[in-house]
Amino acid sequence: MELDPACIKGEIGFAITNRYQLIPCCRLDDLVNHNDPEYLKLLSVSTISDENTIEQILSSTEWIDFVNNLKNNKGPAECFRTCAKNKLESKKRIIYTIQPKTNNITYISKL
């Protein structure tokens, strides 16, 4: 199966987790991907801090290797579910927010 990575093409923005880690796509932030050794290498250099800027993270060997792997159809399982060329079914997520004070649920978007 071939990949057509939206993160490389600039169709989606990178995400920042609640652990201040820069990741290529919000869909990668789940427990399944946290068991992927290559993805863990990427996370090991992806924490944003005063000493580790986004520019430094993106120019790290681990990020360069990750992008090159995607170009060569290698990546976490979620990349294949989300960005496979000619996929028969796309995985859809609907995003909502919950307002803490009122508990109102607001529809945000469909991915």
Secondary structure, DSSP 8 states (H G I E B T S, - for coil): --B--HHHHTSS--EE-TTSBEES-GGG-STTGGG-HHHHHHHHT-B--SSS-HHHHHTSHHHHHHHHHHHTT---HHHHHHHBTT-SS----EEEEE-TTT--EEEEEE-
